[in-house]
Amino acid sequence: MASQQNLEKMQIRQNYRNLWHTDLMNTIQADTPYCCFALWCAPCASYLLRKRALYNDMSRYTCCGGYMPCSGRCGESKCPEFCLCTEVFLCFGNSVASTRFMLQDEFNIQTTQCDNCIIGFMFCLQQLACIFSIVAMIVGSEEISEASQLLSCLADFVYCTVCACMQTQHKVEMDKRDGMFGPQPVMAVPPAQQMSRIDQAVPPSVGYAPQPAAYGQPYGYPPPAPQPPHGYPATGYPATAYPPPGYPPSGYSR
């Protein structure tokens, strides 16, 4: 049941639209001192970041963020600080991943394709080093054994580097959350829009320069055609029959 819920959460994270404040490639430039601290003292950085992600409220702490079978069964409610220390030392990778998932769920953050490629390369390199070590033990070849050792050293170096960059990425994101990047820009309130009303003879010119009057009317409209006065023509028009009687005169030739 728990694994099904975690799978659904992973699918939901794919639809997140926000991005990390800095990607893994630029974390060293974003905060070089903390990246060095996360590299040389990784468990300490993981402990501090998890506590900060929980807003220093350790009553909310659950081992590995609730993503492992042992989560909630390690006595977290009695001594959360000790359990967190045990987690960051014995399950360091899970501690980093759990903090990452918490921040993603809180801020709807997705991981970019570049970050996914870096994390995937780290996992593939570790699996490849493990396979080479098994083959070296089975075959007993010194060449393969030396190659597996070199590959294991490379995998460990990449693992430590990527984890340090990930923890720096988390730290920068929480710095943004806590307003440590300076005052936020003040957004100006847009001016009130004017709307044409029925009781206005001429609608207001919004966003356009007033046009010169022509024909004595606004907007250059020609004046309306004159209308005849009321009651025109007079009732009974024409007053007499037309043509008048006796017209044309006698003797008129057409």
Sequence and secondary structure as in RCSB ss.txt:
>XXXX:A:sequence
MASQQNLEKMQIRQNYRNLWHTDLMNTIQADTPYCCFALWCAPCASYLLRKRALYNDMSRYTCCGGYMPCSGRCG
ESKCPEFCLCTEVFLCFGNSVASTRFMLQDEFNIQTTQCDNCIIGFMFCLQQLACIFSIVAMIVGSEEISEASQL
LSCLADFVYCTVCACMQTQHKVEMDKRDGMFGPQPVMAVPPAQQMSRIDQAVPPSVGYAPQPAAYGQPYGYPPPA
PQPPHGYPATGYPATAYPPPGYPPSGYSR
>XXXX:A:secstr
 HHHHHHHHHHHHTT  EE SS GGGHHHH HHHHHHHHHSHHHHHHHHHHHHTTT GGG  GGGG STTTT S 
TTT HHHHHHHHHHHSHHHHHHHHHHHHHHHHTEE  HHHHHHHHHHHHHHHHHHHHHHHHHHH  HHHHHHHHH
HHHHHHHHHHHHHHHHHHHHHHHHHHHTTTT                TT SS   SSS     BTTBGGG     
    TT S TT SSS SS TT S TT   
